[in-house]
Amino acid sequence: MMRTWMKLAAAVALAGGIVSLTACTKLEARDQLNKGVDAYKAAQFNAAIEHFQNAIKLDPGPDFIVARLYLATAYQSQFVPGGTSAENMQLGNQAIAVYKQVLQMQPNNANAVAGLAKMYYDMKKLDDARTYYQRLIKLEPNNPTPYYSIGVIDWMETFQPDTDLRKQLKTTDQTKPLLPPKPSRKDVEACRDLSATSMPKIEEGMASLQKAMDLRADYADAMTYMNLLYRQKADMECTDTAAARQDLDAANEWVSKSLAARKAEQAKADELARRSGGIH
């Protein structure tokens, strides 16, 4: 009986020691996280990364996911969009890897999904960016940003082919119709072939931008891209000059709406500054 009690007491003591050690480790992990946040705010990204990595080593479990999110953000903050150097691409890939670790632990973590969408967008991996923005919409259907971003992607994916065809047809002046005044049959066929692939994306982009503005009525950037997509649509009308004219009229209307929204936004900012004492 005594021997059994002694074993039980030893087990309890060991368990208490483990609990104490675990609590201490978690406190150390939290301390490393806080130091990393301070370094990140001071734009000391390498130091921040080291602290976040230490925090993860101390507490690698799914209950401390915030350290991984900060680590991914620290990598992403140093990435230069459009930069193709090996070092720059490594930063982007490191951010992606950590965000995906988060999703392995928490598949519906909206911050990680949004981070991946933006990272892929900045790396010009537009198909991947679209996939994650669509995933973000499912998680946050009332967030206007992913709808707007898909609209921008659709414009990016249709603008370059349109520009390439303009160079081919020698109608590079964007203020003039895509087809020359007397297009050949070959020119018309080239336009219609491009329209068949571009028009669905243009329409999807318009629908996405409209949804973004349904959720945020003063979304000036969405209005700007709606204007741009209407101009793309005008080119894709090919020989239907009446439809192209309607598209351009709609584009001009969106320009006016965008300017009005930006003016109203600036007026609100000025009023807020005035009330806070910034403007006398």
MIDOSE-1310 file (N, C-alpha, C; in nm, 2 decimals, decimal comma, always signed):
residues 280
mmrt	+0,08/-0,12/+0,00/+0,00/+0,00/+0,00/+0,09/+0,13/+0,00; +0,19/+0,13/+0,09/+0,28/+0,24/+0,10/+0,35/+0,26/-0,04; +0,39/+0,15/-0,10/+0,47/+0,16/-0,22/+0,38/+0,22/-0,33; +0,25/+0,18/-0,33/+0,15/+0,23/-0,43/+0,13/+0,38/-0,41
wmkl	+0,12/+0,42/-0,29/+0,10/+0,56/-0,26/+0,22/+0,64/-0,30; +0,34/+0,59/-0,28/+0,46/+0,66/-0,32/+0,47/+0,68/-0,47; +0,43/+0,57/-0,55/+0,43/+0,58/-0,69/+0,33/+0,69/-0,74; +0,21/+0,69/-0,67/+0,11/+0,79/-0,71/+0,16/+0,93/-0,68
aaav	+0,23/+0,95/-0,56/+0,28/+1,08/-0,52/+0,38/+1,13/-0,62; +0,47/+1,03/-0,67/+0,57/+1,07/-0,76/+0,51/+1,11/-0,90; +0,40/+1,03/-0,94/+0,34/+1,07/-1,06/+0,27/+1,20/-1,06; +0,21/+1,24/-0,94/+0,15/+1,37/-0,92/+0,25/+1,48/-0,93
alag	+0,37/+1,45/-0,86/+0,47/+1,55/-0,86/+0,53/+1,57/-1,00; +0,54/+1,46/-1,08/+0,59/+1,47/-1,21/+0,50/+1,55/-1,30; +0,37/+1,52/-1,28/+0,27/+1,59/-1,36/+0,27/+1,74/-1,33; +0,28/+1,77/-1,20/+0,29/+1,91/-1,16/+0,40/+1,98/-1,22
givs	+0,52/+1,91/-1,23/+0,64/+1,97/-1,29/+0,62/+2,00/-1,43; +0,55/+1,90/-1,50/+0,52/+1,92/-1,65/+0,43/+2,04/-1,67; +0,33/+2,05/-1,59/+0,23/+2,16/-1,60/+0,31/+2,29/-1,58; +0,39/+2,29/-1,48/+0,47/+2,42/-1,45/+0,56/+2,45/-1,56
ltac	+0,63/+2,35/-1,62/+0,72/+2,37/-1,73/+0,65/+2,42/-1,85; +0,53/+2,36/-1,88/+0,45/+2,40/-1,99/+0,40/+2,54/-1,98; +0,36/+2,58/-1,86/+0,31/+2,72/-1,84/+0,43/+2,82/-1,86; +0,55/+2,78/-1,81/+0,66/+2,86/-1,82/+0,70/+2,88/-1,97
tkle	+0,70/+2,77/-2,04/+0,73/+2,77/-2,19/+0,63/+2,86/-2,26; +0,51/+2,85/-2,23/+0,41/+2,93/-2,30/+0,43/+3,08/-2,27; +0,47/+3,11/-2,14/+0,50/+3,25/-2,11/+0,62/+3,30/-2,19; +0,72/+3,21/-2,21/+0,84/+3,25/-2,29/+0,80/+3,27/-2,43
ardq	+0,71/+3,19/-2,48/+0,66/+3,20/-2,62/+0,59/+3,33/-2,64; +0,51/+3,37/-2,54/+0,44/+3,49/-2,55/+0,53/+3,61/-2,54; +0,64/+3,60/-2,46/+0,73/+3,71/-2,45/+0,81/+3,72/-2,59; +0,84/+3,61/-2,65/+0,91/+3,62/-2,78/+0,81/+3,68/-2,89
lnkg	+0,68/+3,65/-2,88/+0,59/+3,71/-2,97/+0,58/+3,86/-2,95; +0,57/+3,90/-2,83/+0,56/+4,05/-2,80/+0,69/+4,12/-2,85; +0,80/+4,06/-2,83/+0,93/+4,12/-2,88/+0,93/+4,13/-3,03; +0,87/+4,02/-3,09/+0,86/+4,02/-3,24/+0,77/+4,13/-3,29
vday	+0,66/+4,15/-3,22/+0,56/+4,26/-3,26/+0,63/+4,39/-3,25; +0,70/+4,41/-3,14/+0,77/+4,54/-3,12/+0,87/+4,57/-3,23; +0,95/+4,46/-3,27/+1,05/+4,47/-3,37/+0,98/+4,50/-3,51; +0,87/+4,43/-3,53/+0,80/+4,45/-3,66/+0,75/+4,59/-3,67
kaaq	+0,69/+4,64/-3,56/+0,64/+4,78/-3,57/+0,75/+4,88/-3,59; +0,87/+4,85/-3,55/+0,99/+4,93/-3,57/+1,06/+4,91/-3,71; +0,99/+4,82/-3,79/+1,04/+4,79/-3,92/+1,18/+4,71/-3,92; +1,20/+4,64/-3,80/+1,32/+4,56/-3,79/+1,28/+4,42/-3,82
fnaa	+1,26/+4,39/-3,94/+1,19/+4,27/-3,99/+1,27/+4,14/-3,96; +1,41/+4,15/-3,98/+1,49/+4,03/-3,95/+1,48/+3,99/-3,80; +1,49/+4,09/-3,71/+1,48/+4,06/-3,57/+1,34/+4,01/-3,54; +1,23/+4,07/-3,60/+1,10/+4,02/-3,58/+1,08/+3,88/-3,62
iehf	+1,14/+3,84/-3,74/+1,13/+3,70/-3,78/+1,19/+3,61/-3,68; +1,31/+3,64/-3,63/+1,38/+3,56/-3,54/+1,29/+3,54/-3,41; +1,23/+3,64/-3,36/+1,15/+3,63/-3,24/+1,02/+3,54/-3,27; +0,96/+3,56/-3,38/+0,84/+3,48/-3,42/+0,88/+3,34/-3,43
qnai	+1,00/+3,31/-3,49/+1,04/+3,17/-3,51/+1,06/+3,11/-3,37; +1,12/+3,19/-3,28/+1,15/+3,14/-3,14/+1,02/+3,11/-3,07; +0,92/+3,19/-3,09/+0,79/+3,17/-3,03/+0,72/+3,05/-3,08; +0,74/+3,02/-3,21/+0,68/+2,90/-3,26/+0,75/+2,77/-3,21
kldp	+0,88/+2,78/-3,20/+0,95/+2,66/-3,14/+0,91/+2,63/-3,00; +0,89/+2,74/-2,93/+0,85/+2,72/-2,79/+0,70/+2,67/-2,77; +0,62/+2,72/-2,87/+0,47/+2,68/-2,86/+0,43/+2,65/-3,00; +0,45/+2,53/-3,06/+0,42/+2,50/-3,19/+0,28/+2,46/-3,22
gpdf	+0,20/+2,45/-3,12/+0,06/+2,40/-3,13/-0,03/+2,49/-3,20; -0,15/+2,44/-3,23/-0,25/+2,52/-3,30/-0,32/+2,63/-3,22; -0,30/+2,63/-3,09/-0,35/+2,73/-3,00/-0,27/+2,86/-3,01; -0,16/+2,86/-3,07/-0,07/+2,98/-3,08/-0,05/+3,02/-3,22
ivar	-0,15/+3,01/-3,30/-0,15/+3,04/-3,44/-0,10/+3,18/-3,48; -0,12/+3,27/-3,38/-0,09/+3,41/-3,41/+0,05/+3,43/-3,44; +0,14/+3,35/-3,38/+0,29/+3,37/-3,41/+0,32/+3,33/-3,55; +0,25/+3,23/-3,61/+0,27/+3,20/-3,75/+0,22/+3,30/-3,84
lyla	+0,11/+3,36/-3,81/+0,05/+3,47/-3,89/+0,14/+3,59/-3,89; +0,20/+3,62/-3,78/+0,29/+3,74/-3,77/+0,42/+3,70/-3,85; +0,46/+3,58/-3,84/+0,59/+3,54/-3,92/+0,56/+3,55/-4,07; +0,45/+3,50/-4,11/+0,42/+3,51/-4,26/+0,41/+3,66/-4,30
tayq	+0,35/+3,74/-4,21/+0,33/+3,88/-4,25/+0,47/+3,95/-4,25; +0,56/+3,91/-4,16/+0,69/+3,97/-4,16/+0,77/+3,94/-4,29; +0,75/+3,82/-4,34/+0,81/+3,78/-4,47/+0,75/+3,86/-4,58; +0,61/+3,87/-4,58/+0,54/+3,93/-4,68/+0,57/+4,08/-4,69
sqfv	+0,59/+4,14/-4,57/+0,61/+4,29/-4,57/+0,74/+4,33/-4,64; +0,83/+4,23/-4,65/+0,96/+4,26/-4,72/+0,96/+4,23/-4,87; +0,85/+4,16/-4,91/+0,84/+4,13/-5,05/+0,81/+4,25/-5,14; +0,88/+4,27/-5,25/+0,86/+4,38/-5,34/+0,78/+4,33/-5,46
pggt	+0,66/+4,37/-5,47/+0,57/+4,33/-5,58/+0,64/+4,36/-5,72; +0,65/+4,25/-5,80/+0,71/+4,27/-5,93/+0,86/+4,24/-5,93; +0,92/+4,23/-5,81/+1,06/+4,20/-5,81/+1,09/+4,05/-5,84; +1,19/+4,03/-5,92/+1,21/+3,89/-5,96/+1,34/+3,83/-5,91
saen	+1,41/+3,90/-5,82/+1,54/+3,85/-5,76/+1,51/+3,72/-5,68; +1,61/+3,64/-5,67/+1,60/+3,52/-5,59/+1,57/+3,54/-5,45; +1,63/+3,65/-5,39/+1,60/+3,68/-5,25/+1,46/+3,73/-5,23; +1,41/+3,81/-5,33/+1,27/+3,85/-5,32/+1,17/+3,74/-5,33
mqlg	+1,19/+3,65/-5,43/+1,10/+3,54/-5,45/+1,11/+3,44/-5,33; +1,22/+3,43/-5,26/+1,23/+3,35/-5,14/+1,15/+3,40/-5,03; +1,14/+3,53/-5,02/+1,06/+3,59/-4,91/+0,91/+3,56/-4,94; +0,87/+3,57/-5,07/+0,73/+3,54/-5,10/+0,70/+3,40/-5,08
nqai	+0,79/+3,31/-5,11/+0,76/+3,17/-5,09/+0,76/+3,13/-4,95; +0,85/+3,20/-4,87/+0,85/+3,17/-4,72/+0,71/+3,21/-4,66; +0,66/+3,33/-4,70/+0,53/+3,37/-4,65/+0,42/+3,27/-4,69; +0,43/+3,23/-4,81/+0,33/+3,13/-4,86/+0,33/+3,00/-4,78
avyk	+0,45/+2,95/-4,75/+0,47/+2,83/-4,68/+0,41/+2,84/-4,54; +0,44/+2,95/-4,47/+0,39/+2,97/-4,34/+0,23/+2,99/-4,33; +0,18/+3,06/-4,43/+0,03/+3,08/-4,44/-0,03/+2,94/-4,46; +0,03/+2,86/-4,54/-0,02/+2,72/-4,56/-0,01/+2,63/-4,44
qvlq	+0,09/+2,66/-4,36/+0,10/+2,58/-4,23/-0,02/+2,62/-4,14; -0,05/+2,75/-4,14/-0,17/+2,79/-4,06/-0,30/+2,72/-4,11; -0,31/+2,72/-4,24/-0,44/+2,65/-4,30/-0,44/+2,50/-4,27; -0,32/+2,44/-4,26/-0,32/+2,30/-4,22/-0,38/+2,28/-4,08
mqpn	-0,35/+2,38/-3,99/-0,40/+2,37/-3,86/-0,54/+2,43/-3,84; -0,57/+2,54/-3,92/-0,70/+2,60/-3,92/-0,75/+2,63/-4,06; -0,81/+2,53/-4,13/-0,85/+2,55/-4,27/-0,93/+2,67/-4,30; -1,01/+2,72/-4,20/-1,09/+2,84/-4,23/-1,04/+2,97/-4,17
nana	-0,91/+2,97/-4,15/-0,85/+3,10/-4,10/-0,85/+3,20/-4,21; -0,93/+3,30/-4,20/-0,95/+3,40/-4,30/-0,83/+3,49/-4,32; -0,75/+3,51/-4,21/-0,63/+3,59/-4,23/-0,53/+3,53/-4,31; -0,51/+3,40/-4,30/-0,42/+3,32/-4,38/-0,46/+3,32/-4,52
vagl	-0,59/+3,30/-4,55/-0,65/+3,29/-4,68/-0,62/+3,43/-4,75; -0,65/+3,54/-4,68/-0,63/+3,67/-4,74/-0,49/+3,70/-4,76; -0,40/+3,65/-4,67/-0,26/+3,67/-4,69/-0,21/+3,60/-4,81; -0,25/+3,48/-4,83/-0,21/+3,40/-4,95/-0,27/+3,46/-5,08
akmy	-0,39/+3,51/-5,08/-0,45/+3,58/-5,20/-0,36/+3,70/-5,24; -0,33/+3,78/-5,14/-0,25/+3,90/-5,17/-0,11/+3,87/-5,21; -0,05/+3,76/-5,15/+0,09/+3,72/-5,18/+0,09/+3,67/-5,32; +0,00/+3,59/-5,36/+0,00/+3,54/-5,50/-0,03/+3,65/-5,60
ydmk	-0,12/+3,75/-5,56/-0,14/+3,86/-5,65/-0,02/+3,94/-5,67; +0,06/+3,97/-5,56/+0,18/+4,05/-5,57/+0,29/+3,97/-5,65; +0,28/+3,84/-5,65/+0,38/+3,76/-5,73/+0,33/+3,74/-5,87; +0,22/+3,80/-5,91/+0,16/+3,79/-6,04/+0,12/+3,65/-6,07
kldd	+0,09/+3,57/-5,97/+0,03/+3,43/-5,99/-0,12/+3,45/-5,98; -0,18/+3,50/-6,09/-0,32/+3,54/-6,08/-0,42/+3,43/-6,06; -0,39/+3,31/-6,12/-0,49/+3,20/-6,10/-0,49/+3,16/-5,96; -0,38/+3,15/-5,89/-0,37/+3,12/-5,75/-0,44/+3,23/-5,67
arty	-0,41/+3,35/-5,70/-0,47/+3,46/-5,63/-0,62/+3,46/-5,64; -0,67/+3,43/-5,76/-0,82/+3,42/-5,78/-0,88/+3,31/-5,69; -0,81/+3,20/-5,69/-0,86/+3,08/-5,61/-0,87/+3,12/-5,46; -0,77/+3,19/-5,41/-0,78/+3,22/-5,27/-0,88/+3,34/-5,24
yqrl	-0,89/+3,43/-5,33/-0,99/+3,54/-5,31/-1,13/+3,48/-5,32; -1,15/+3,38/-5,40/-1,28/+3,31/-5,40/-1,31/+3,23/-5,27; -1,20/+3,18/-5,22/-1,21/+3,11/-5,09/-1,24/+3,20/-4,98; -1,18/+3,32/-4,99/-1,21/+3,43/-4,89/-1,35/+3,47/-4,89
ikle	-1,41/+3,48/-5,01/-1,55/+3,52/-5,03/-1,64/+3,42/-4,95; -1,61/+3,29/-4,96/-1,69/+3,19/-4,89/-1,68/+3,21/-4,74; -1,56/+3,25/-4,69/-1,54/+3,27/-4,55/-1,60/+3,41/-4,50; -1,59/+3,51/-4,59/-1,63/+3,65/-4,55/-1,72/+3,70/-4,67
pnnp	-1,84/+3,66/-4,69/-1,92/+3,70/-4,80/-1,96/+3,85/-4,80; -1,94/+3,91/-4,68/-1,98/+4,05/-4,68/-1,86/+4,15/-4,68; -1,74/+4,09/-4,71/-1,62/+4,17/-4,73/-1,61/+4,21/-4,87; -1,61/+4,34/-4,90/-1,60/+4,38/-5,04/-1,47/+4,36/-5,11
tpyy	-1,36/+4,35/-5,03/-1,22/+4,35/-5,09/-1,20/+4,23/-5,18; -1,23/+4,11/-5,15/-1,21/+4,00/-5,24/-1,28/+4,01/-5,37; -1,41/+4,07/-5,37/-1,48/+4,09/-5,49/-1,41/+4,19/-5,58; -1,37/+4,30/-5,52/-1,29/+4,40/-5,59/-1,16/+4,34/-5,65
sigv	-1,09/+4,26/-5,57/-0,97/+4,21/-5,62/-0,99/+4,11/-5,74; -1,09/+4,04/-5,74/-1,12/+3,95/-5,85/-1,15/+4,04/-5,98; -1,22/+4,15/-5,96/-1,25/+4,24/-6,07/-1,12/+4,29/-6,13; -1,03/+4,33/-6,04/-0,90/+4,38/-6,09/-0,82/+4,27/-6,16
idwm	-0,82/+4,15/-6,11/-0,76/+4,04/-6,18/-0,81/+4,01/-6,32; -0,95/+4,02/-6,33/-1,01/+4,00/-6,46/-0,97/+4,11/-6,56; -0,95/+4,23/-6,51/-0,91/+4,34/-6,60/-0,76/+4,32/-6,64; -0,68/+4,27/-6,54/-0,54/+4,25/-6,58/-0,52/+4,14/-6,68
etfq	-0,61/+4,04/-6,67/-0,60/+3,92/-6,76/-0,66/+3,95/-6,90; -0,74/+4,06/-6,91/-0,79/+4,09/-7,04/-0,72/+4,21/-7,11; -0,65/+4,29/-7,03/-0,59/+4,42/-7,08/-0,47/+4,38/-7,17; -0,39/+4,29/-7,12/-0,26/+4,26/-7,20/-0,29/+4,20/-7,33
pdtd	-0,38/+4,10/-7,34/-0,41/+4,05/-7,48/-0,47/+4,15/-7,57; -0,55/+4,24/-7,51/-0,61/+4,35/-7,59/-0,50/+4,44/-7,64; -0,40/+4,47/-7,55/-0,29/+4,56/-7,59/-0,21/+4,49/-7,70; -0,18/+4,36/-7,69/-0,11/+4,29/-7,79/-0,18/+4,29/-7,92
lrkq	-0,31/+4,27/-7,92/-0,38/+4,28/-8,05/-0,38/+4,42/-8,11; -0,38/+4,52/-8,02/-0,37/+4,66/-8,08/-0,24/+4,68/-8,15; -0,13/+4,62/-8,09/+0,00/+4,64/-8,15/+0,00/+4,56/-8,29; -0,06/+4,45/-8,29/-0,07/+4,37/-8,41/-0,15/+4,44/-8,52
lktt	-0,26/+4,51/-8,48/-0,34/+4,58/-8,58/-0,29/+4,73/-8,60; -0,19/+4,77/-8,52/-0,14/+4,90/-8,53/-0,24/+5,01/-8,50; -0,32/+4,98/-8,40/-0,42/+5,08/-8,34/-0,39/+5,10/-8,19; -0,27/+5,14/-8,17/-0,22/+5,15/-8,03/-0,28/+5,27/-7,95
dqtk	-0,34/+5,36/-8,02/-0,41/+5,47/-7,95/-0,53/+5,42/-7,87; -0,52/+5,42/-7,74/-0,63/+5,36/-7,66/-0,76/+5,44/-7,67; -0,75/+5,57/-7,72/-0,87/+5,65/-7,73/-0,95/+5,62/-7,85; -0,90/+5,53/-7,94/-0,96/+5,50/-8,07/-1,00/+5,36/-8,07
pllp	-1,10/+5,32/-8,15/-1,15/+5,18/-8,16/-1,03/+5,08/-8,18; -1,05/+4,96/-8,14/-0,95/+4,85/-8,16/-0,93/+4,83/-8,31; -1,04/+4,81/-8,38/-1,02/+4,78/-8,52/-1,00/+4,90/-8,60; -0,92/+4,89/-8,71/-0,89/+5,01/-8,79/-1,02/+5,05/-8,87
pkps	-1,03/+5,16/-8,93/-1,15/+5,21/-9,00/-1,21/+5,11/-9,10; -1,12/+5,05/-9,18/-1,16/+4,95/-9,27/-1,09/+4,81/-9,25; -1,14/+4,74/-9,15/-1,07/+4,62/-9,11/-1,08/+4,51/-9,21; -0,98/+4,43/-9,22/-0,98/+4,32/-9,31/-1,06/+4,20/-9,24
rkdv	-1,09/+4,10/-9,31/-1,16/+3,99/-9,25/-1,08/+3,92/-9,15; -0,95/+3,92/-9,17/-0,85/+3,86/-9,08/-0,85/+3,94/-8,95; -0,86/+4,07/-8,96/-0,86/+4,16/-8,84/-0,98/+4,13/-8,76; -1,10/+4,12/-8,82/-1,22/+4,10/-8,76/-1,22/+3,96/-8,69
eacr	-1,17/+3,86/-8,75/-1,16/+3,73/-8,70/-1,07/+3,73/-8,57; -0,96/+3,80/-8,58/-0,87/+3,81/-8,46/-0,94/+3,88/-8,34; -1,02/+3,98/-8,37/-1,09/+4,05/-8,27/-1,20/+3,96/-8,20; -1,27/+3,89/-8,29/-1,38/+3,80/-8,24/-1,32/+3,68/-8,16
dlsa	-1,21/+3,63/-8,21/-1,14/+3,52/-8,13/-1,10/+3,56/-7,99; -1,05/+3,69/-7,98/-1,01/+3,74/-7,85/-1,13/+3,77/-7,77; -1,24/+3,82/-7,83/-1,36/+3,85/-7,76/-1,42/+3,72/-7,70; -1,41/+3,61/-7,76/-1,47/+3,49/-7,71/-1,40/+3,44/-7,58
tsmp	-1,28/+3,48/-7,56/-1,21/+3,44/-7,44/-1,21/+3,55/-7,34; -1,21/+3,67/-7,38/-1,20/+3,79/-7,29/-1,34/+3,83/-7,23; -1,44/+3,82/-7,31/-1,57/+3,88/-7,27/-1,62/+3,81/-7,14; -1,61/+3,68/-7,13/-1,66/+3,61/-7,00/-1,58/+3,67/-6,88
kiee	-1,45/+3,69/-6,89/-1,38/+3,75/-6,78/-1,42/+3,89/-6,75; -1,44/+3,97/-6,86/-1,49/+4,11/-6,84/-1,62/+4,11/-6,77; -1,71/+4,02/-6,81/-1,84/+4,02/-6,74/-1,83/+3,97/-6,60; -1,75/+3,87/-6,57/-1,72/+3,83/-6,44/-1,67/+3,94/-6,35
gmas	-1,57/+4,02/-6,41/-1,51/+4,13/-6,34/-1,61/+4,23/-6,30; -1,70/+4,27/-6,40/-1,80/+4,37/-6,37/-1,89/+4,32/-6,26; -1,93/+4,20/-6,26/-2,02/+4,14/-6,16/-1,95/+4,15/-6,02; -1,83/+4,12/-6,02/-1,75/+4,12/-5,89/-1,74/+4,26/-5,84
lqka	-1,71/+4,35/-5,93/-1,70/+4,49/-5,89/-1,83/+4,55/-5,84; -1,94/+4,51/-5,91/-2,07/+4,56/-5,87/-2,10/+4,50/-5,73; -2,07/+4,38/-5,70/-2,09/+4,32/-5,57/-2,01/+4,40/-5,46; -1,89/+4,43/-5,50/-1,80/+4,51/-5,40/-1,87/+4,64/-5,37
mdlr	-1,93/+4,71/-5,47/-1,99/+4,84/-5,45/-2,13/+4,82/-5,38; -2,19/+4,71/-5,40/-2,32/+4,68/-5,32/-2,29/+4,68/-5,17; -2,17/+4,62/-5,14/-2,13/+4,61/-5,00/-2,07/+4,74/-4,95; -2,01/+4,82/-5,04/-1,95/+4,95/-5,00/-1,98/+5,05/-5,11
adya	-2,08/+5,13/-5,09/-2,13/+5,22/-5,19/-2,03/+5,32/-5,24; -1,94/+5,36/-5,16/-1,84/+5,47/-5,19/-1,71/+5,41/-5,24; -1,70/+5,29/-5,29/-1,58/+5,22/-5,33/-1,52/+5,28/-5,46; -1,45/+5,39/-5,44/-1,40/+5,46/-5,56/-1,31/+5,38/-5,65
damt	-1,22/+5,30/-5,59/-1,13/+5,21/-5,67/-1,21/+5,12/-5,75; -1,32/+5,06/-5,70/-1,40/+4,97/-5,77/-1,47/+5,04/-5,89; -1,50/+5,16/-5,87/-1,56/+5,24/-5,98/-1,46/+5,27/-6,09; -1,34/+5,29/-6,05/-1,23/+5,31/-6,15/-1,21/+5,19/-6,24
ymnl	-1,21/+5,07/-6,18/-1,19/+4,95/-6,25/-1,31/+4,91/-6,33; -1,43/+4,95/-6,29/-1,55/+4,93/-6,37/-1,54/+5,01/-6,50; -1,49/+5,14/-6,49/-1,46/+5,22/-6,60/-1,36/+5,15/-6,70; -1,26/+5,09/-6,64/-1,16/+5,03/-6,73/-1,21/+4,90/-6,80
lyrq	-1,29/+4,82/-6,72/-1,35/+4,70/-6,78/-1,45/+4,74/-6,89; -1,52/+4,85/-6,87/-1,61/+4,89/-6,98/-1,54/+4,93/-7,11; -1,42/+4,98/-7,09/-1,34/+5,02/-7,21/-1,29/+4,89/-7,27; -1,25/+4,79/-7,19/-1,21/+4,66/-7,25/-1,33/+4,60/-7,33
kadm	-1,45/+4,61/-7,27/-1,57/+4,56/-7,33/-1,60/+4,62/-7,46; -1,57/+4,75/-7,47/-1,60/+4,83/-7,60/-1,51/+4,77/-7,71; -1,38/+4,74/-7,68/-1,29/+4,69/-7,78/-1,34/+4,55/-7,82; -1,40/+4,47/-7,73/-1,44/+4,33/-7,76/-1,57/+4,33/-7,83
ectd	-1,64/+4,44/-7,85/-1,76/+4,44/-7,93/-1,73/+4,43/-8,08; -1,60/+4,45/-8,11/-1,55/+4,43/-8,25/-1,63/+4,52/-8,35; -1,71/+4,47/-8,44/-1,77/+4,55/-8,54/-1,91/+4,61/-8,50; -1,95/+4,58/-8,37/-2,08/+4,64/-8,32/-2,05/+4,78/-8,27
taaa	-2,05/+4,88/-8,35/-2,01/+5,01/-8,31/-2,11/+5,07/-8,21; -2,23/+5,04/-8,23/-2,34/+5,09/-8,14/-2,31/+5,04/-7,99; -2,29/+4,91/-7,98/-2,26/+4,86/-7,85/-2,14/+4,91/-7,79; -2,03/+4,93/-7,87/-1,91/+4,99/-7,83/-1,93/+5,13/-7,77
rqdl	-2,01/+5,21/-7,84/-2,04/+5,34/-7,80/-2,11/+5,34/-7,67; -2,21/+5,25/-7,65/-2,28/+5,24/-7,52/-2,18/+5,21/-7,41; -2,08/+5,12/-7,44/-1,98/+5,08/-7,34/-1,90/+5,20/-7,30; -1,86/+5,28/-7,40/-1,77/+5,39/-7,37/-1,85/+5,50/-7,29
daan	-1,98/+5,52/-7,32/-2,06/+5,61/-7,24/-2,07/+5,56/-7,10; -2,09/+5,43/-7,08/-2,09/+5,38/-6,94/-1,96/+5,40/-6,87; -1,85/+5,38/-6,94/-1,72/+5,40/-6,89/-1,70/+5,54/-6,84; -1,74/+5,64/-6,92/-1,73/+5,78/-6,88/-1,82/+5,81/-6,76
ewvs	-1,93/+5,74/-6,75/-2,02/+5,76/-6,63/-1,95/+5,71/-6,50; -1,88/+5,60/-6,52/-1,81/+5,55/-6,40/-1,69/+5,64/-6,36; -1,63/+5,70/-6,46/-1,52/+5,80/-6,43/-1,58/+5,91/-6,34; -1,69/+5,96/-6,38/-1,76/+6,07/-6,30/-1,79/+6,02/-6,16
ksla	-1,85/+5,90/-6,15/-1,88/+5,85/-6,02/-1,76/+5,83/-5,93; -1,65/+5,78/-5,99/-1,53/+5,77/-5,92/-1,47/+5,90/-5,87; -1,47/+6,00/-5,95/-1,42/+6,13/-5,91/-1,51/+6,19/-5,80; -1,64/+6,17/-5,81/-1,73/+6,22/-5,71/-1,71/+6,15/-5,57
arka	-1,69/+6,02/-5,58/-1,67/+5,94/-5,46/-1,54/+5,98/-5,39; -1,43/+6,01/-5,47/-1,30/+6,05/-5,42/-1,31/+6,19/-5,36; -1,39/+6,27/-5,42/-1,41/+6,41/-5,37/-1,48/+6,40/-5,23; -1,59/+6,32/-5,23/-1,66/+6,30/-5,10/-1,57/+6,24/-4,99
eqak	-1,49/+6,15/-5,03/-1,40/+6,09/-4,93/-1,30/+6,19/-4,88; -1,25/+6,27/-4,97/-1,15/+6,38/-4,92/-1,22/+6,48/-4,83; -1,35/+6,51/-4,87/-1,42/+6,61/-4,78/-1,44/+6,55/-4,64; -1,47/+6,42/-4,63/-1,48/+6,36/-4,50/-1,35/+6,36/-4,42
adel	-1,24/+6,34/-4,49/-1,11/+6,34/-4,43/-1,08/+6,48/-4,38; -1,11/+6,58/-4,46/-1,08/+6,72/-4,42/-1,17/+6,76/-4,30; -1,29/+6,72/-4,30/-1,38/+6,75/-4,19/-1,34/+6,68/-4,06; -1,29/+6,55/-4,07/-1,24/+6,48/-3,96/-1,11/+6,55/-3,90
arrs	-1,03/+6,60/-3,99/-0,91/+6,66/-3,95/-0,94/+6,80/-3,88; -1,04/+6,87/-3,94/-1,08/+6,99/-3,88/-1,13/+6,98/-3,74; -1,22/+6,87/-3,72/-1,27/+6,85/-3,59/-1,17/+6,81/-3,49; -1,07/+6,74/-3,54/-0,96/+6,70/-3,44/-0,86/+6,80/-3,42
ggih	-0,87/+6,92/-3,49/-0,78/+7,03/-3,47/-0,67/+7,03/-3,57; -0,68/+6,95/-3,67/-0,57/+6,95/-3,77/-0,58/+7,06/-3,87; -0,70/+7,11/-3,89/-0,72/+7,22/-3,98/-0,80/+7,33/-3,91; -0,75/+7,46/-3,92/-0,82/+7,57/-3,85/-0,88/+7,67/-3,95
